[in-house]
Amino acid sequence: MPIRLIAIDLDGTLLDDNSDIPPENIVALRQAHAAGVTVAIASGRMPPLIDPIQDRLAIDMPLIAYNGSRVVGTRAEGRPIIYDRPLAPDVAAFIVDFSKREGHLLNYFLDDRLYGEADGERSRWMAYYVARTGAEYTITDLARFDGRAPNKVILIAETPVRDRLYEYFCKELGARAEVVKTVPEFIEFMDPGVNKGVALPMLAQHCGVSTQEILAIGDQDNDIAMLEAAGIGIAVANANDNVKEAANNVTRRSNNDGGVAEAVRKIVLNE
């Protein structure tokens, strides 16, 4: 069955370690798009932070954002919301209270804006996140959002601390939230059952394709459900072992030298 839609993770997959797009990836994706294949980004980022990537590719794309809690259509369609599953207010409040008490930076995503508190170590982590994503923070007391439902929140800490806190939150929140480790310093929190794999069929339906006609490419644990939901799931060479085990195949190239282009050329363009 031919591939009609390509869903690609950003960090560690489409983007290299400097957050640039290897030229080979740009060329291959433009060729696939010119051949009639829909190209989509599936990222933990919010739509305004994905748009610059779309501009660099020069492809109008639908987006899976916030690790799957929101799916939106193309710019030409007016970016309609296809699917939306925010985090429950009580769970968000629990995480906000913890971050304030323990001094960890919490990225709070609401209405496609990023909010955070800037003091102490939080300022250092804000600078790190801005350098990585190009985000702009609105500095505020997160307690003001009590009762609101953000699309997701991210707690940021050094990797050993992050790993310990991940175990803590899995135990404390249980089935009340989807708790995921993404890049080495991030814990991301979404509504229960929210992931890129759940969002993918919503995108497929909107685009008029079956999931069997989808090529998905990723590198981290939050990509596994998407790779498993797609007709073909590919891990780039730098992916972690869990992702490689879940994938149908693994590229020889990493995110730094065109792993996405390798997959697209072989599977979509039949080169």
C-alpha positions in Angstrom: 0.0 0.0 0.0 1.5 3.4 -1.0 2.3 6.0 1.6 0.0 9.0 1.5 1.0 10.7 4.7 4.3 11.2 6.6 4.2 12.1 10.3 7.5 13.2 11.7 8.7 14.0 15.1 10.9 17.2 15.5 13.6 17.1 18.2 16.0 14.3 17.6 14.3 13.3 14.4 13.7 15.9 11.7 16.0 18.4 13.6 19.7 17.8 14.2 21.3 18.4 17.6 21.6 22.2 16.8 17.9 22.4 16.1 18.5 22.8 12.4 17.0 20.8 9.5 19.6 18.8 7.5 19.3 19.9 3.9 18.8 16.3 2.8 15.6 16.2 4.9 14.3 19.4 3.3 14.9 18.1 -0.3 13.3 14.7 0.4 10.2 16.0 2.1 9.6 18.6 -0.7 9.9 15.8 -3.2 7.4 13.7 -1.3 5.0 16.7 -1.0 5.3 17.4 -4.7 4.4 13.8 -5.4 1.1 14.3 -3.5 2.1 12.9 -0.1 0.8 14.9 2.9 3.7 15.9 5.3 2.8 16.4 8.9 4.8 17.3 12.0 4.0 15.4 15.3 5.7 17.2 18.1 5.5 18.0 21.8 5.7 21.7 20.9 2.7 24.0 20.6 1.6 25.1 17.1 3.3 28.6 17.2 6.6 26.9 17.9 6.1 24.4 15.0 5.2 27.1 12.4 8.9 28.2 11.9 9.8 24.6 11.0 7.0 24.6 8.4 8.3 27.9 7.0 11.8 26.4 6.6 10.4 23.4 4.8 8.1 25.6 2.7 5.3 23.0 3.1 1.8 23.8 4.4 1.3 21.0 6.9 -1.3 19.8 9.4 0.1 19.4 12.9 0.0 17.0 15.8 0.9 19.3 18.7 1.4 19.0 22.5 2.4 15.3 22.2 -1.0 14.5 20.7 -3.4 16.6 22.8 -4.3 18.8 19.9 -4.4 18.2 16.1 -4.9 21.1 13.7 -5.3 21.4 10.0 -3.2 23.4 7.5 -2.8 27.1 7.3 -4.7 27.1 4.0 -7.6 25.5 6.0 -7.3 28.2 8.7 -5.7 25.8 11.2 -9.0 24.2 12.3 -8.8 22.2 15.6 -9.5 18.6 14.6 -8.9 17.1 18.0 -8.3 18.6 21.5 -7.8 16.9 24.8 -6.5 19.2 27.6 -5.1 18.2 31.0 -7.7 18.1 33.8 -7.6 21.3 36.0 -7.1 19.4 39.3 -4.1 17.5 37.9 -2.6 20.7 36.5 -3.0 22.4 39.9 -1.3 19.4 41.6 1.7 19.8 39.3 1.8 23.6 39.7 1.8 23.3 43.5 4.6 20.8 43.4 6.8 22.9 41.1 6.2 26.0 43.2 7.1 24.2 46.4 10.2 22.4 45.0 11.5 25.2 42.8 11.3 23.4 39.5 10.5 25.2 36.2 7.1 24.3 34.9 6.2 25.1 31.4 2.4 25.8 31.3 0.8 25.7 27.9 -2.6 27.4 27.6 -4.4 28.8 24.6 -1.2 28.3 22.5 0.9 30.5 24.8 3.7 29.5 27.2 3.7 30.7 30.8 6.2 30.2 33.5 7.7 31.6 36.7 11.2 33.0 36.6 13.3 32.9 39.7 16.3 31.0 40.9 17.1 27.9 38.8 13.9 28.4 36.8 15.5 31.3 34.9 18.4 29.0 33.8 16.0 26.4 32.5 14.0 29.0 30.8 17.0 30.2 28.8 17.7 26.5 27.9 14.2 26.0 26.6 14.2 29.3 24.7 17.5 28.3 23.0 16.2 24.9 22.1 12.8 25.9 20.7 12.7 29.7 20.1 9.8 30.0 22.6 8.7 33.2 24.3 7.6 33.0 27.9 4.9 35.1 29.6 6.2 35.4 33.1 3.4 35.0 35.7 2.3 33.4 38.9 0.9 30.0 37.7 -1.5 29.9 40.6 -3.6 32.4 38.6 -4.6 29.5 36.4 -6.3 27.4 39.1 -9.3 25.8 37.5 -8.0 26.1 34.0 -7.2 23.2 31.6 -3.8 23.5 29.9 -3.0 21.4 26.8 0.0 20.1 28.7 2.7 21.1 31.2 6.4 20.2 31.2 8.5 20.0 34.3 12.2 20.5 33.6 15.1 19.2 35.7 18.6 17.6 35.4 18.2 14.0 34.1 18.8 12.1 37.4 16.3 14.4 39.2 13.9 14.1 36.2 14.1 10.3 36.4 13.3 10.3 40.1 10.5 12.7 39.7 9.1 10.7 36.9 8.7 7.7 39.2 7.1 9.9 41.8 4.5 11.4 39.5 3.6 8.0 38.0 2.9 6.8 41.5 1.1 10.0 42.7 -1.0 10.6 39.6 -1.6 7.0 38.5 -4.3 6.9 35.8 -5.1 10.6 36.2 -2.5 11.7 33.7 -0.2 10.6 30.9 3.3 11.1 32.2 6.1 10.8 29.6 9.9 11.3 29.6 10.9 13.1 26.4 14.3 14.8 26.0 16.7 14.0 28.8 15.5 16.9 31.1 11.7 16.9 30.5 8.7 15.2 32.1 5.6 16.0 30.1 2.0 15.7 31.4 -1.1 15.2 29.3 -4.6 14.0 29.8 -4.8 10.2 30.3 -4.5 8.3 27.1 -3.2 11.2 25.2 -0.3 10.4 22.9 0.8 10.8 19.3 -0.6 7.4 18.5 -4.1 8.3 19.5 -3.9 11.6 17.6 -2.6 10.0 14.4 -5.9 8.3 13.4 -7.7 11.7 13.9 -5.2 13.3 11.5 -5.6 10.4 9.1 -9.4 10.8 9.0 -9.1 14.5 8.4 -6.6 13.9 5.5 -8.8 11.1 4.0 -6.1 8.4 4.4 -6.0 5.1 6.4 -3.4 4.6 9.1 -1.9 1.9 6.9 -1.0 4.6 4.4 1.1 6.5 7.0 4.9 6.5 7.5 5.8 7.7 11.0 9.4 8.6 12.1 10.6 9.2 15.6 13.3 8.8 18.2 11.9 9.0 21.8 9.5 7.1 24.0 6.7 9.6 23.2 7.0 8.5 19.6 6.4 4.8 20.2 2.6 4.9 20.1 2.7 6.9 16.8 5.2 4.4 15.2 2.9 1.5 16.3 -0.2 3.2 15.0 1.2 3.9 11.6 1.4 1.5 8.7 5.2 1.8 8.8 7.1 3.1 11.8 10.7 4.0 11.5 13.2 4.9 14.2 16.2 7.1 13.3 19.6 5.7 14.2 20.0 7.8 17.3 16.6 6.7 18.7 16.6 5.0 22.1 16.4 1.2 22.4 12.6 1.2 23.3 11.8 3.1 20.1 14.0 0.9 17.9 12.3 -2.2 19.3 8.9 -0.8 18.5 9.8 0.3 15.0 9.5 -1.7 11.8 12.9 -0.6 10.8 15.8 1.7 11.9 17.7 4.1 9.6 21.4 3.9 9.2 21.6 7.7 9.5 20.9 9.7 12.6 19.1 13.0 13.0 22.3 14.8 12.3 22.9 13.3 8.9 19.5 13.0 7.3 17.9 10.0 8.9 14.4 11.3 7.8 15.6 11.7 4.2 16.9 8.1 4.2 13.5 6.8 5.3 11.5 9.0 2.9 13.7 8.2 -0.1 13.5 4.5 0.5 9.9 4.0 1.5 8.0 6.9 -0.2 10.1 7.9 -3.2 11.3 4.3 -3.9 14.9 5.4 -4.5 
